[in-house]
């Protein structure tokens, strides 16, 4: 999550001049936020898929280890629809938060100051 937030924050800060230009052309703050939100959402969905694959692999490995260690054929850890939805919710919520904070910081600035890098 920290790396994901850092990536989105740096992506937005590198484009603060572009944010200033958009604001000078008359874009509203919500328009600028939506541009970066959909970029972050795409990255969040990729992050979600990788997290889901990693979670499933870990669950299978741990279940196999525990089955061989305890010698009882049972499924100790399960991943179901609730865990799937929880991972999806966390990814989308993190994307929204990590996009909202830097964009509001740069859209509050005067467009002239944002273009000049102040």
MOPAC internal coordinates of N, CA, C and O (Angstrom, degrees):
PM7 1SCF
backbone

  N    0.0000 0     0.00 0     0.00 0    0    0    0
  C    1.4424 1     0.00 0     0.00 0    1    0    0
  C    1.5259 1   110.74 1     0.00 0    2    1    0
  O    1.2310 1   120.81 1   141.32 1    3    2    1
  N    1.3156 1   116.06 1   -38.68 1    3    2    1
  C    1.4649 1   119.50 1  -179.13 1    5    3    2
  C    1.5317 1   109.78 1   -66.68 1    6    5    3
  O    1.2310 1   120.43 1   136.60 1    7    6    5
  N    1.3120 1   116.78 1   -43.40 1    7    6    5
  C    1.4689 1   120.07 1   178.20 1    9    7    6
  C    1.5220 1   110.99 1   -64.76 1   10    9    7
  O    1.2310 1   120.27 1   140.84 1   11   10    9
  N    1.3149 1   117.09 1   -39.16 1   11   10    9
  C    1.4538 1   122.26 1   178.48 1   13   11   10
  C    1.5207 1   110.32 1   -63.18 1   14   13   11
  O    1.2310 1   120.39 1   134.00 1   15   14   13
  N    1.3315 1   116.85 1   -46.00 1   15   14   13
  C    1.4624 1   120.78 1   178.29 1   17   15   14
  C    1.5127 1   112.44 1   -65.00 1   18   17   15
  O    1.2310 1   120.57 1   140.50 1   19   18   17
  N    1.3264 1   116.51 1   -39.50 1   19   18   17
  C    1.4576 1   120.92 1   178.45 1   21   19   18
  C    1.5223 1   110.81 1   -65.19 1   22   21   19
  O    1.2310 1   120.13 1   140.43 1   23   22   21
  N    1.3187 1   117.37 1   -39.57 1   23   22   21
  C    1.4641 1   121.21 1   179.72 1   25   23   22
  C    1.5263 1   111.10 1   -63.46 1   26   25   23
  O    1.2310 1   120.51 1   133.03 1   27   26   25
  N    1.3182 1   116.62 1   -46.97 1   27   26   25
  C    1.4647 1   119.97 1  -179.21 1   29   27   26
  C    1.5214 1   110.77 1   -67.68 1   30   29   27
  O    1.2310 1   120.14 1   138.56 1   31   30   29
  N    1.3143 1   117.33 1   -41.44 1   31   30   29
  C    1.4613 1   120.97 1   179.35 1   33   31   30
  C    1.5255 1   111.60 1   -62.22 1   34   33   31
  O    1.2310 1   120.45 1   136.51 1   35   34   33
  N    1.3210 1   116.75 1   -43.49 1   35   34   33
  C    1.4659 1   120.11 1   178.25 1   37   35   34
  C    1.5142 1   111.42 1   -67.59 1   38   37   35
  O    1.2310 1   120.28 1   142.52 1   39   38   37
  N    1.3124 1   117.07 1   -37.48 1   39   38   37
  C    1.4585 1   120.97 1   177.99 1   41   39   38
  C    1.5239 1   110.77 1   -60.68 1   42   41   39
  O    1.2310 1   120.51 1   138.72 1   43   42   41
  N    1.3136 1   116.63 1   -41.28 1   43   42   41
  C    1.4608 1   121.01 1   179.71 1   45   43   42
  C    1.5257 1   110.92 1   -72.75 1   46   45   43
  O    1.2310 1   120.04 1   139.81 1   47   46   45
  N    1.3236 1   117.54 1   -40.19 1   47   46   45
  C    1.4674 1   119.32 1  -177.67 1   49   47   46
  C    1.5269 1   111.75 1   -68.68 1   50   49   47
  O    1.2310 1   120.08 1   149.39 1   51   50   49
  N    1.3359 1   117.44 1   -30.61 1   51   50   49
  C    1.4564 1   119.24 1   176.47 1   53   51   50
  C    1.5182 1   112.45 1   -70.28 1   54   53   51
  O    1.2310 1   120.82 1   160.43 1   55   54   53
  N    1.3148 1   116.04 1   -19.57 1   55   54   53
  C    1.4622 1   119.83 1  -179.61 1   57   55   54
  C    1.5236 1   112.92 1  -109.67 1   58   57   55
  O    1.2310 1   120.30 1  -152.69 1   59   58   57
  N    1.3247 1   117.03 1    27.31 1   59   58   57
  C    1.4650 1   119.35 1   179.78 1   61   59   58
  C    1.5304 1   111.62 1   -66.49 1   62   61   59
  O    1.2310 1   120.12 1   151.40 1   63   62   61
  N    1.3220 1   117.38 1   -28.60 1   63   62   61
  C    1.4606 1   119.59 1   175.64 1   65   63   62
  C    1.5271 1   109.76 1   -65.87 1   66   65   63
  O    1.2310 1   120.44 1   139.33 1   67   66   65
  N    1.3203 1   116.76 1   -40.67 1   67   66   65
  C    1.4578 1   121.42 1   176.71 1   69   67   66
  C    1.5212 1   111.83 1   -64.32 1   70   69   67
  O    1.2310 1   120.67 1   143.72 1   71   70   69
  N    1.3295 1   116.33 1   -36.28 1   71   70   69
  C    1.4661 1   120.00 1   176.44 1   73   71   70
  C    1.5178 1   109.87 1   -64.50 1   74   73   71
  O    1.2310 1   120.43 1   137.69 1   75   74   73
  N    1.3319 1   116.78 1   -42.31 1   75   74   73
  C    1.4636 1   120.34 1   177.63 1   77   75   74
  C    1.5205 1   112.01 1   -62.55 1   78   77   75
  O    1.2310 1   120.42 1   140.62 1   79   78   77
  N    1.3214 1   116.80 1   -39.38 1   79   78   77
  C    1.4658 1   120.42 1   178.65 1   81   79   78
  C    1.5289 1   110.26 1   -66.40 1   82   81   79
  O    1.2310 1   120.49 1   136.18 1   83   82   81
  N    1.3186 1   116.66 1   -43.82 1   83   82   81
  C    1.4610 1   119.75 1   177.76 1   85   83   82
  C    1.5262 1   111.58 1   -60.29 1   86   85   83
  O    1.2310 1   120.91 1   137.11 1   87   86   85
  N    1.3309 1   115.87 1   -42.89 1   87   86   85
  C    1.4717 1   119.65 1   179.45 1   89   87   86
  C    1.5204 1   110.71 1   -66.83 1   90   89   87
  O    1.2310 1   119.85 1   143.81 1   91   90   89
  N    1.3387 1   117.89 1   -36.19 1   91   90   89
  C    1.4695 1   121.05 1   179.19 1   93   91   90
  C    1.5281 1   110.82 1   -68.97 1   94   93   91
  O    1.2310 1   120.39 1   150.74 1   95   94   93
  N    1.3318 1   116.85 1   -29.26 1   95   94   93
  C    1.4576 1   120.54 1   178.44 1   97   95   94
  C    1.5293 1   112.34 1   -79.73 1   98   97   95
  O    1.2310 1   120.41 1   171.73 1   99   98   97
  N    1.3304 1   116.82 1    -8.27 1   99   98   97
  C    1.4586 1   120.17 1   174.79 1  101   99   98
  C    1.5115 1   115.45 1   109.07 1  102  101   99
  O    1.2310 1   119.48 1  -170.58 1  103  102  101
  N    1.3137 1   118.60 1     9.42 1  103  102  101
  C    1.4665 1   120.28 1   177.38 1  105  103  102
  C    1.5233 1   109.82 1   -69.83 1  106  105  103
  O    1.2310 1   121.43 1   -38.44 1  107  106  105
  N    1.3097 1   114.88 1   141.56 1  107  106  105
  C    1.4564 1   119.63 1   176.59 1  109  107  106
  C    1.5230 1   109.80 1   -78.34 1  110  109  107
  O    1.2310 1   121.04 1   -14.41 1  111  110  109
  N    1.3243 1   115.62 1   165.59 1  111  110  109
  C    1.4586 1   120.02 1   179.88 1  113  111  110
  C    1.5217 1   111.35 1   -62.68 1  114  113  111
  O    1.2310 1   120.65 1   142.81 1  115  114  113
  N    1.3144 1   116.36 1   -37.19 1  115  114  113
  C    1.4690 1   119.89 1  -179.69 1  117  115  114
  C    1.5271 1   111.25 1   -67.96 1  118  117  115
  O    1.2310 1   120.19 1   149.91 1  119  118  117
  N    1.3370 1   117.25 1   -30.09 1  119  118  117
  C    1.4716 1   120.16 1   177.24 1  121  119  118
  C    1.5262 1   110.67 1   -67.74 1  122  121  119
  O    1.2310 1   121.07 1   137.03 1  123  122  121
  N    1.3305 1   115.56 1   -42.97 1  123  122  121
  C    1.4652 1   120.14 1   178.70 1  125  123  122
  C    1.5275 1   109.44 1   -64.90 1  126  125  123
  O    1.2310 1   120.77 1   137.52 1  127  126  125
  N    1.3427 1   116.14 1   -42.48 1  127  126  125
  C    1.4617 1   119.61 1   178.50 1  129  127  126
  C    1.5222 1   111.02 1   -61.54 1  130  129  127
  O    1.2310 1   119.90 1   138.03 1  131  130  129
  N    1.3263 1   117.80 1   -41.97 1  131  130  129
  C    1.4676 1   119.87 1  -177.41 1  133  131  130
  C    1.5235 1   111.72 1   -65.95 1  134  133  131
  O    1.2310 1   120.00 1   145.80 1  135  134  133
  N    1.3195 1   117.61 1   -34.20 1  135  134  133
  C    1.4629 1   120.31 1   177.26 1  137  135  134
  C    1.5327 1   110.32 1   -60.85 1  138  137  135
  O    1.2310 1   120.84 1   130.64 1  139  138  137
  N    1.3187 1   116.01 1   -49.36 1  139  138  137
  C    1.4565 1   120.01 1  -178.27 1  141  139  138
  C    1.5254 1   112.01 1   -76.17 1  142  141  139
  O    1.2310 1   120.26 1   152.29 1  143  142  141
  N    1.3353 1   117.10 1   -27.71 1  143  142  141
  C    1.4635 1   119.78 1   178.62 1  145  143  142
  C    1.5196 1   111.18 1   -65.12 1  146  145  143
  O    1.2310 1   120.32 1   136.37 1  147  146  145
  N    1.3382 1   117.00 1   -43.63 1  147  146  145
  C    1.4607 1   118.44 1  -179.28 1  149  147  146
  C    1.5254 1   111.88 1   -69.87 1  150  149  147
  O    1.2310 1   120.30 1   150.35 1  151  150  149
  N    1.3173 1   117.03 1   -29.65 1  151  150  149
  C    1.4649 1   119.32 1   173.16 1  153  151  150
  C    1.5288 1   109.72 1   -66.35 1  154  153  151
  O    1.2310 1   120.71 1   133.40 1  155  154  153
  N    1.3160 1   116.24 1   -46.60 1  155  154  153
  C    1.4624 1   120.48 1   178.42 1  157  155  154
  C    1.5117 1   112.71 1   -65.34 1  158  157  155
  O    1.2310 1   120.38 1   146.87 1  159  158  157
  N    1.3361 1   116.87 1   -33.13 1  159  158  157
  C    1.4569 1   120.52 1   178.69 1  161  159  158
  C    1.5287 1   110.90 1   -67.17 1  162  161  159
  O    1.2310 1   120.18 1   141.98 1  163  162  161
  N    1.3091 1   117.26 1   -38.02 1  163  162  161
  C    1.4616 1   120.45 1   175.91 1  165  163  162
  C    1.5197 1   111.46 1   -62.54 1  166  165  163
  O    1.2310 1   120.91 1   136.97 1  167  166  165
  N    1.3073 1   115.87 1   -43.03 1  167  166  165
  C    1.4637 1   120.32 1   177.92 1  169  167  166
  C    1.5326 1   110.01 1   -66.86 1  170  169  167
  O    1.2310 1   120.61 1   142.12 1  171  170  169
  N    1.3368 1   116.44 1   -37.88 1  171  170  169
  C    1.4637 1   120.55 1   179.46 1  173  171  170
  C    1.5260 1   111.37 1   -65.12 1  174  173  171
  O    1.2310 1   120.07 1   143.06 1  175  174  173
  N    1.3116 1   117.48 1   -36.94 1  175  174  173
  C    1.4624 1   119.49 1   178.96 1  177  175  174
  C    1.5235 1   111.56 1   -68.80 1  178  177  175
  O    1.2310 1   120.67 1   142.90 1  179  178  177
  N    1.3258 1   116.32 1   -37.10 1  179  178  177
  C    1.4678 1   119.52 1   174.50 1  181  179  178
  C    1.5269 1   109.42 1   -64.57 1  182  181  179
  O    1.2310 1   120.49 1   137.51 1  183  182  181
  N    1.3244 1   116.68 1   -42.49 1  183  182  181
  C    1.4566 1   122.42 1   177.10 1  185  183  182
  C    1.5292 1   110.41 1   -61.00 1  186  185  183
  O    1.2310 1   120.54 1   139.60 1  187  186  185
  N    1.3284 1   116.57 1   -40.40 1  187  186  185
  C    1.4680 1   121.57 1   179.24 1  189  187  186
  C    1.5230 1   111.02 1   -62.78 1  190  189  187
  O    1.2310 1   120.17 1   133.78 1  191  190  189
  N    1.3097 1   117.28 1   -46.22 1  191  190  189
  C    1.4679 1   120.69 1  -178.84 1  193  191  190
  C    1.5301 1   110.18 1   -62.85 1  194  193  191
  O    1.2310 1   120.35 1   135.72 1  195  194  193
  N    1.3289 1   116.94 1   -44.28 1  195  194  193
  C    1.4652 1   120.11 1   178.97 1  197  195  194
  C    1.5240 1   111.44 1   -65.11 1  198  197  195
  O    1.2310 1   120.28 1   141.21 1  199  198  197
  N    1.3324 1   117.08 1   -38.79 1  199  198  197
  C    1.4653 1   120.82 1   177.67 1  201  199  198
  C    1.5171 1   111.16 1   -65.69 1  202  201  199
  O    1.2310 1   120.72 1   139.38 1  203  202  201
  N    1.3135 1   116.24 1   -40.62 1  203  202  201
  C    1.4658 1   120.15 1   179.29 1  205  203  202
  C    1.5226 1   110.80 1   -64.52 1  206  205  203
  O    1.2310 1   120.20 1   135.89 1  207  206  205
  N    1.3147 1   117.22 1   -44.11 1  207  206  205
  C    1.4660 1   120.51 1   178.02 1  209  207  206
  C    1.5276 1   110.48 1   -62.49 1  210  209  207
  O    1.2310 1   120.36 1   135.45 1  211  210  209
  N    1.3333 1   116.91 1   -44.55 1  211  210  209
  C    1.4611 1   120.62 1   178.15 1  213  211  210
  C    1.5121 1   112.89 1   -62.51 1  214  213  211
  O    1.2310 1   120.46 1   140.84 1  215  214  213
  N    1.3208 1   116.73 1   -39.16 1  215  214  213
  C    1.4618 1   120.75 1   178.97 1  217  215  214
  C    1.5213 1   111.18 1   -66.89 1  218  217  215
  O    1.2310 1   120.50 1   136.70 1  219  218  217
  N    1.3159 1   116.66 1   -43.30 1  219  218  217
  C    1.4655 1   120.05 1   179.61 1  221  219  218
  C    1.5323 1   110.54 1   -63.85 1  222  221  219
  O    1.2310 1   120.37 1   137.40 1  223  222  221
  N    1.3232 1   116.90 1   -42.60 1  223  222  221
  C    1.4674 1   119.97 1   178.57 1  225  223  222
  C    1.5266 1   110.51 1   -62.60 1  226  225  223
  O    1.2310 1   120.05 1   136.32 1  227  226  225
  N    1.3271 1   117.52 1   -43.68 1  227  226  225
  C    1.4696 1   120.93 1   179.39 1  229  227  226
  C    1.5274 1   111.41 1   -63.56 1  230  229  227
  O    1.2310 1   120.04 1   138.67 1  231  230  229
  N    1.3201 1   117.53 1   -41.33 1  231  230  229
  C    1.4609 1   121.11 1   179.31 1  233  231  230
  C    1.5229 1   110.50 1   -63.03 1  234  233  231
  O    1.2310 1   120.07 1   136.05 1  235  234  233
  N    1.3192 1   117.47 1   -43.95 1  235  234  233
  C    1.4718 1   120.78 1  -179.84 1  237  235  234
  C    1.5302 1   110.34 1   -64.88 1  238  237  235
  O    1.2310 1   120.43 1   136.05 1  239  238  237
  N    1.3258 1   116.79 1   -43.95 1  239  238  237
  C    1.4721 1   119.85 1  -179.07 1  241  239  238
  C    1.5284 1   110.79 1   -65.00 1  242  241  239
  O    1.2310 1   120.01 1   135.85 1  243  242  241
  N    1.3144 1   117.59 1   -44.15 1  243  242  241
  C    1.4691 1   120.52 1  -179.84 1  245  243  242
  C    1.5237 1   110.75 1   -66.08 1  246  245  243
  O    1.2310 1   120.13 1   138.21 1  247  246  245
  N    1.3321 1   117.36 1   -41.79 1  247  246  245
  C    1.4714 1   119.69 1   177.15 1  249  247  246
  C    1.5199 1   111.72 1   -61.85 1  250  249  247
  O    1.2310 1   120.18 1   137.65 1  251  250  249
  N    1.3280 1   117.27 1   -42.35 1  251  250  249
  C    1.4705 1   119.97 1   178.18 1  253  251  250
  C    1.5229 1   111.48 1   -64.89 1  254  253  251
  O    1.2310 1   120.08 1   139.69 1  255  254  253
  N    1.3167 1   117.46 1   -40.31 1  255  254  253
  C    1.4665 1   120.58 1   178.59 1  257  255  254
  C    1.5242 1   110.73 1   -64.62 1  258  257  255
  O    1.2310 1   120.53 1   133.20 1  259  258  257
  N    1.3270 1   116.59 1   -46.80 1  259  258  257
  C    1.4600 1   119.44 1  -178.88 1  261  259  258
  C    1.5247 1   111.78 1   -66.63 1  262  261  259
  O    1.2310 1   120.19 1   144.69 1  263  262  261
  N    1.3213 1   117.23 1   -35.31 1  263  262  261
  C    1.4615 1   120.69 1   177.61 1  265  263  262
  C    1.5272 1   110.94 1   -65.26 1  266  265  263
  O    1.2310 1   120.10 1   138.71 1  267  266  265
  N    1.3272 1   117.42 1   -41.29 1  267  266  265
  C    1.4602 1   120.37 1   179.46 1  269  267  266
  C    1.5284 1   111.43 1   -73.93 1  270  269  267
  O    1.2310 1   120.18 1   150.52 1  271  270  269
  N    1.3136 1   117.27 1   -29.48 1  271  270  269
  C    1.4656 1   121.03 1  -178.19 1  273  271  270
  C    1.5273 1   110.94 1   -78.89 1  274  273  271
  O    1.2310 1   119.98 1   137.97 1  275  274  273
  N    1.3285 1   117.64 1   -42.03 1  275  274  273
  C    1.4655 1   121.31 1  -175.95 1  277  275  274
  C    1.5300 1   111.56 1   -91.56 1  278  277  275
  O    1.2310 1   120.00 1   160.83 1  279  278  277
  N    1.3196 1   117.61 1   -19.17 1  279  278  277
  C    1.4647 1   124.26 1   179.04 1  281  279  278
  C    1.5278 1   112.93 1    65.86 1  282  281  279
  O    1.2310 1   120.33 1  -151.61 1  283  282  281
  N    1.3249 1   116.97 1    28.39 1  283  282  281
  C    1.4600 1   121.94 1   174.91 1  285  283  282
  C    1.5173 1   106.68 1  -123.29 1  286  285  283
  O    1.2310 1   121.17 1   -57.76 1  287  286  285
  N    1.3404 1   115.37 1   122.24 1  287  286  285
  C    1.4701 1   119.49 1  -178.92 1  289  287  286
  C    1.5223 1   108.98 1   -74.17 1  290  289  287
  O    1.2310 1   121.07 1   -79.93 1  291  290  289
  N    1.3350 1   115.56 1   100.07 1  291  290  289
  C    1.4642 1   120.74 1   178.18 1  293  291  290
  C    1.5151 1   108.12 1  -151.36 1  294  293  291
  O    1.2310 1   121.69 1   -19.56 1  295  294  293
  N    1.2885 1   114.36 1   160.44 1  295  294  293
  C    1.4606 1   120.10 1   176.77 1  297  295  294
  C    1.5292 1   107.45 1  -101.10 1  298  297  295
  O    1.2310 1   120.57 1   -70.08 1  299  298  297
  N    1.3116 1   116.51 1   109.92 1  299  298  297
  C    1.4585 1   121.10 1  -175.02 1  301  299  298
  C    1.5286 1   111.89 1   -84.26 1  302  301  299
  O    1.2310 1   120.47 1   142.03 1  303  302  301
  N    1.3025 1   116.71 1   -37.97 1  303  302  301
  C    1.4608 1   121.40 1   178.33 1  305  303  302
  C    1.5251 1   108.66 1  -117.21 1  306  305  303
  O    1.2310 1   120.69 1   -41.81 1  307  306  305
  N    1.2871 1   116.28 1   138.19 1  307  306  305
  C    1.4628 1   120.89 1   178.66 1  309  307  306
  C    1.5101 1   109.41 1  -128.27 1  310  309  307
  O    1.2310 1   120.95 1   -31.28 1  311  310  309
  N    1.3099 1   115.78 1   148.72 1  311  310  309
  C    1.4616 1   120.91 1   171.61 1  313  311  310
  C    1.5183 1   106.19 1  -122.96 1  314  313  311
  O    1.2310 1   121.67 1   -59.60 1  315  314  313
  N    1.3122 1   114.42 1   120.40 1  315  314  313
  C    1.4560 1   120.41 1  -176.80 1  317  315  314
  C    1.5171 1   111.03 1  -123.76 1  318  317  315
  O    1.2310 1   121.32 1    19.08 1  319  318  317
  N    1.3072 1   115.08 1  -160.92 1  319  318  317
  C    1.4521 1   121.14 1  -176.46 1  321  319  318
  C    1.5285 1   111.48 1   -68.10 1  322  321  319
  O    1.2310 1   119.89 1   147.41 1  323  322  321
  N    1.3269 1   117.81 1   -32.59 1  323  322  321
  C    1.4704 1   120.41 1  -179.96 1  325  323  322
  C    1.5227 1   110.15 1   -66.03 1  326  325  323
  O    1.2310 1   120.12 1   135.47 1  327  326  325
  N    1.3049 1   117.37 1   -44.53 1  327  326  325
  C    1.4686 1   120.73 1   178.61 1  329  327  326
  C    1.5198 1   110.65 1   -66.72 1  330  329  327
  O    1.2310 1   120.58 1   141.65 1  331  330  329
  N    1.3240 1   116.50 1   -38.35 1  331  330  329
  C    1.4674 1   121.82 1   176.97 1  333  331  330
  C    1.5275 1   110.21 1   -59.51 1  334  333  331
  O    1.2310 1   120.65 1   130.51 1  335  334  333
  N    1.3306 1   116.36 1   -49.49 1  335  334  333
  C    1.4650 1   120.71 1  -179.88 1  337  335  334
  C    1.5266 1   112.20 1   -67.10 1  338  337  335
  O    1.2310 1   120.58 1   145.36 1  339  338  337
  N    1.3325 1   116.51 1   -34.64 1  339  338  337
  C    1.4637 1   120.29 1   178.10 1  341  339  338
  C    1.5283 1   111.18 1   -65.07 1  342  341  339
  O    1.2310 1   120.24 1   137.14 1  343  342  341
  N    1.3274 1   117.15 1   -42.86 1  343  342  341
  C    1.4704 1   120.49 1   176.31 1  345  343  342
  C    1.5269 1   111.14 1   -62.89 1  346  345  343
  O    1.2310 1   120.43 1   138.76 1  347  346  345
  N    1.3236 1   116.78 1   -41.24 1  347  346  345
  C    1.4582 1   120.91 1   178.39 1  349  347  346
  C    1.5181 1   111.16 1   -64.42 1  350  349  347
  O    1.2310 1   120.20 1   135.86 1  351  350  349
  N    1.3253 1   117.23 1   -44.14 1  351  350  349
  C    1.4597 1   121.53 1   179.08 1  353  351  350
  C    1.5232 1   111.92 1   -62.93 1  354  353  351
  O    1.2310 1   120.29 1   137.67 1  355  354  353
  N    1.3108 1   117.05 1   -42.33 1  355  354  353
  C    1.4633 1   120.92 1   179.01 1  357  355  354
  C    1.5216 1   110.57 1   -64.10 1  358  357  355
  O    1.2310 1   119.78 1   138.63 1  359  358  357
  N    1.3227 1   118.02 1   -41.37 1  359  358  357
  C    1.4645 1   121.40 1   179.47 1  361  359  358
  C    1.5264 1   111.27 1   -63.70 1  362  361  359
  O    1.2310 1   120.26 1   134.02 1  363  362  361
  N    1.3201 1   117.11 1   -45.98 1  363  362  361
  C    1.4697 1   120.54 1  -178.98 1  365  363  362
  C    1.5239 1   110.82 1   -68.61 1  366  365  363
  O    1.2310 1   120.07 1   138.37 1  367  366  365
  N    1.3266 1   117.46 1   -41.63 1  367  366  365
  C    1.4630 1   120.99 1   179.33 1  369  367  366
  C    1.5268 1   111.21 1   -64.21 1  370  369  367
  O    1.2310 1   120.29 1   137.59 1  371  370  369
  N    1.3106 1   117.05 1   -42.41 1  371  370  369
  C    1.4664 1   120.54 1   178.36 1  373  371  370
  C    1.5243 1   110.45 1   -64.65 1  374  373  371
  O    1.2310 1   120.07 1   139.21 1  375  374  373
  N    1.3115 1   117.48 1   -40.79 1  375  374  373
  C    1.4614 1   120.97 1   177.96 1  377  375  374
  C    1.5222 1   110.97 1   -61.62 1  378  377  375
  O    1.2310 1   120.55 1   137.26 1  379  378  377
  N    1.3161 1   116.56 1   -42.74 1  379  378  377
  C    1.4634 1   120.56 1   179.88 1  381  379  378
  C    1.5242 1   111.36 1   -64.78 1  382  381  379
  O    1.2310 1   120.24 1   133.47 1  383  382  381
  N    1.3043 1   117.15 1   -46.53 1  383  382  381
  C    1.4694 1   120.89 1  -178.35 1  385  383  382
  C    1.5247 1   110.77 1   -66.32 1  386  385  383
  O    1.2310 1   120.54 1   132.90 1  387  386  385
  N    1.3330 1   116.57 1   -47.10 1  387  386  385
  C    1.4625 1   119.98 1  -177.13 1  389  387  386
  C    1.5185 1   112.71 1   -70.51 1  390  389  387
  O    1.2310 1   119.72 1   163.87 1  391  390  389
  N    1.3126 1   118.14 1   -16.13 1  391  390  389
  C    1.4595 1   121.35 1   175.03 1  393  391  390
  C    1.5182 1   110.78 1   -91.89 1  394  393  391
  O    1.2310 1   120.13 1   141.80 1  395  394  393
  N    1.3144 1   117.35 1   -38.20 1  395  394  393
  C    1.4585 1   121.75 1  -175.61 1  397  395  394
  C    1.5269 1   112.57 1   -65.33 1  398  397  395
  O    1.2310 1   120.25 1   135.80 1  399  398  397
  N    1.2989 1   117.12 1   -44.20 1  399  398  397
  C    1.4702 1   120.94 1  -174.30 1  401  399  398
  C    1.5317 1   112.02 1   -62.92 1  402  401  399
  O    1.2310 1   118.54 1   126.91 1  403  402  401
  N    1.3410 1   120.39 1   -53.09 1  403  402  401
  C    1.4682 1   118.32 1  -179.27 1  405  403  402
  C    1.5343 1   113.76 1   -69.04 1  406  405  403
  O    1.2310 1   120.21 1   144.24 1  407  406  405
  N    1.3366 1   117.21 1   -35.76 1  407  406  405
  C    1.4692 1   117.39 1  -178.80 1  409  407  406
  C    1.5141 1   111.53 1   -68.08 1  410  409  407
  O    1.2310 1   119.67 1   142.17 1  411  410  409
  N    1.3189 1   118.24 1   -37.83 1  411  410  409
  C    1.4672 1   118.71 1   177.24 1  413  411  410
  C    1.5254 1   110.67 1   -66.82 1  414  413  411
  O    1.2310 1   120.53 1   146.85 1  415  414  413
  N    1.3191 1   116.58 1   -33.15 1  415  414  413
  C    1.4678 1   119.73 1   177.81 1  417  415  414
  C    1.5275 1   111.02 1   -63.57 1  418  417  415
  O    1.2310 1   120.41 1   135.92 1  419  418  417
  N    1.3307 1   116.82 1   -44.08 1  419  418  417
  C    1.4624 1   120.06 1  -176.75 1  421  419  418
  C    1.5242 1   112.94 1   -82.39 1  422  421  419
  O    1.2310 1   119.55 1   153.66 1  423  422  421
  N    1.3285 1   118.46 1   -26.34 1  423  422  421
  C    1.4631 1   119.04 1   178.70 1  425  423  422
  C    1.5182 1   112.18 1   -79.67 1  426  425  423
  O    1.2310 1   119.63 1   161.91 1  427  426  425
  N    1.3320 1   118.32 1   -18.09 1  427  426  425
  C    1.4561 1   120.59 1   176.34 1  429  427  426
  C    1.5276 1   111.69 1   -73.85 1  430  429  427
  O    1.2310 1   120.86 1   157.94 1  431  430  429
  N    1.3144 1   115.96 1   -22.06 1  431  430  429
  C    1.4611 1   119.82 1  -179.32 1  433  431  430
  C    1.5214 1   110.75 1   -71.85 1  434  433  431
  O    1.2310 1   121.66 1   -24.25 1  435  434  433
  N    1.3075 1   114.44 1   155.75 1  435  434  433
  C    1.4522 1   121.53 1   172.65 1  437  435  434
  C    1.5360 1   107.80 1   -63.36 1  438  437  435
  O    1.2310 1   119.12 1   -44.95 1  439  438  437
  N    1.3465 1   119.28 1   135.05 1  439  438  437
  C    1.4672 1   119.50 1  -179.24 1  441  439  438
  C    1.5272 1   113.29 1   -56.31 1  442  441  439
  O    1.2310 1   119.85 1   145.60 1  443  442  441
  N    1.3125 1   117.90 1   -34.40 1  443  442  441
  C    1.4632 1   121.03 1   178.25 1  445  443  442
  C    1.5195 1   110.97 1   -63.46 1  446  445  443
  O    1.2310 1   120.34 1   136.83 1  447  446  445
  N    1.3329 1   116.95 1   -43.17 1  447  446  445
  C    1.4538 1   120.53 1   179.40 1  449  447  446
  C    1.5394 1   111.70 1   -67.63 1  450  449  447
  O    1.2310 1   120.80 1   143.62 1  451  450  449
  N    1.3296 1   116.07 1   -36.38 1  451  450  449
  C    1.4699 1   119.35 1   179.33 1  453  451  450
  C    1.5256 1   111.11 1   -68.32 1  454  453  451
  O    1.2310 1   120.24 1   142.32 1  455  454  453
  N    1.3174 1   117.15 1   -37.68 1  455  454  453
  C    1.4687 1   120.51 1   179.26 1  457  455  454
  C    1.5236 1   110.79 1   -67.55 1  458  457  455
  O    1.2310 1   120.31 1   139.48 1  459  458  457
  N    1.3203 1   117.01 1   -40.52 1  459  458  457
  C    1.4668 1   121.14 1   179.77 1  461  459  458
  C    1.5135 1   113.81 1   -79.34 1  462  461  459
  O    1.2310 1   119.84 1   173.39 1  463  462  461
  N    1.3324 1   117.91 1    -6.61 1  463  462  461
  C    1.4547 1   120.72 1   176.67 1  465  463  462
  C    1.5095 1   114.60 1    82.45 1  466  465  463
  O    1.2310 1   119.57 1  -155.79 1  467  466  465
  N    1.2944 1   118.42 1    24.21 1  467  466  465
  C    1.4735 1   121.04 1   178.73 1  469  467  466
  C    1.4928 1   111.71 1   -88.39 1  470  469  467
  O    1.2310 1   120.10 1   180.00 1  471  470  469

